[in-house]
Amino acid sequence: MTPQNLLFFAELLHRRTGILIDETKDYLVKTRLAPIAGTSGYADIDALIDAIRDRPEARVVDAALDAMTTNETFFFRDQTPFEVLRTLLSDPGRRGAGPLRIWSAAASTGQEAYSIAMLCDELPHLSAENAVEIVGTDISQSCLTKAAAGVYSSFEIQRGLPIQKLTRYFDKDGESWRAKNELRSRVTWKRHNLMDSPWALGRFDIVFCRNVLIYFDISTRRRILDLVAGQMQNGGHLFLGASETTLGVTNAFAQTNRAGCWIKADASAAPHALSA
Ligand SMILES: C[S@@+](CC[C@H](N)C(=O)[O-])C[C@H]1O[C@@H](n2cnc3c(N)ncnc32)[C@H](O)[C@@H]1O
């Protein structure tokens, strides 16, 4: 891959997705784009990038950008956020007039949103289907297709899903496991780029935006966190990944006394909030 093509593609990726790669990551671009070049009928990666530059086809550009996303995820990832969420949701007083709305904002292949759905299902006051609305979004269409299907390999199932939940919420489907309808129907999937306004998704009480900010520079993190904050109810809680923070990025959130859990800053005195 020529340095010019790497530069062009890195700039396109950053502009369209916020994802940052530098010249030391050329191996990553090569490994991820080689299969796209093959399936799209280009001789090599340079031919693919030339085509993206000179005669872009939405299908090919999308596939190339999608291939650059890192989709690592698993059920109940890091456990603590889900324990904190359970504590937050265990207070029946949290429930207002409408359904509680929870957003898995970089949902990848769905394990995070389904973990939230299982957790809600096990809380008596949230077990009714219309008590909670869970929306899973991602920029990657291939991830969303898999998430909506709810089919996971044994390897994916073994990563974080307790056996009781496996038997309760999944059916064996050949070599794989398929989420039962009752679990799948608890999550709505939508394609959404975190760089864009989330206005159309509605307002949320709780947002999981975990393990995605690490791919962005500070100004992109600020833009995304401010957009997310604008879409949250007063007293809303934000969950970030273990190595992610709002500190030094935006004042839209205040830290709570629970690791990885943030509260929308102007509502830190809300009655059901964890203490900030
Ligand atoms: C490492 S996964 C994190 C999945 C899950 N949140 C977790 O913590 O296990 C990061 C996800 O962010 C998505 N992503 C990257 N850039 C994005 C953007 N600009 N808008 C929406 N999603 C994005 C990727 O497609 C990927 O599925």
The ligand as a MOL file (V3000), in Angstrom:
LIG
                    3D

  0  0  0     0  0            999 V3000
M  V30 BEGIN CTAB
M  V30 COUNTS 27 29 0 0 0
M  V30 BEGIN ATOM
M  V30 1 C -14.8870 -2.7100 20.8170 0
M  V30 2 S -16.5690 -2.6020 20.3300 0 CHG=1
M  V30 3 C -17.3650 -2.2990 21.8930 0
M  V30 4 C -18.6230 -3.1210 22.0440 0
M  V30 5 C -19.3150 -3.0030 23.3940 0
M  V30 6 N -19.7180 -1.6500 23.6630 0
M  V30 7 C -18.4390 -3.5210 24.5020 0
M  V30 8 O -17.9750 -2.7480 25.3320 0
M  V30 9 O -18.2070 -4.7340 24.5530 0 CHG=-1
M  V30 10 C -16.5970 -0.9800 19.5570 0
M  V30 11 C -17.7740 -0.7980 18.6080 0
M  V30 12 O -17.8610 0.5870 18.2820 0
M  V30 13 C -18.3250 0.6910 16.9510 0
M  V30 14 N -17.9990 2.0240 16.4180 0
M  V30 15 C -16.7950 2.5180 16.0390 0
M  V30 16 N -16.9180 3.7670 15.5860 0
M  V30 17 C -18.2330 4.0820 15.6790 0
M  V30 18 C -18.9910 5.2390 15.3610 0
M  V30 19 N -18.4250 6.3460 14.8470 0
M  V30 20 N -20.3170 5.2110 15.5810 0
M  V30 21 C -20.9180 4.1060 16.0990 0
M  V30 22 N -20.2530 2.9830 16.4160 0
M  V30 23 C -18.9220 2.9700 16.2080 0
M  V30 24 C -17.6230 -0.4400 16.2280 0
M  V30 25 O -18.2890 -0.8030 15.0420 0
M  V30 26 C -17.6270 -1.5420 17.2950 0
M  V30 27 O -18.6860 -2.4300 17.1010 0
M  V30 END ATOM
M  V30 BEGIN BOND
M  V30 1 1 1 2
M  V30 2 1 2 3
M  V30 3 1 2 10
M  V30 4 1 3 4
M  V30 5 1 4 5
M  V30 6 1 5 6
M  V30 7 1 5 7
M  V30 8 2 7 8
M  V30 9 1 7 9
M  V30 10 1 10 11
M  V30 11 1 11 12
M  V30 12 1 11 26
M  V30 13 1 12 13
M  V30 14 1 13 14
M  V30 15 1 13 24
M  V30 16 1 14 15
M  V30 17 1 14 23
M  V30 18 2 15 16
M  V30 19 1 16 17
M  V30 20 1 17 18
M  V30 21 2 17 23
M  V30 22 1 18 19
M  V30 23 2 18 20
M  V30 24 1 20 21
M  V30 25 2 21 22
M  V30 26 1 22 23
M  V30 27 1 24 25
M  V30 28 1 24 26
M  V30 29 1 26 27
M  V30 END BOND
M  V30 END CTAB
M  END
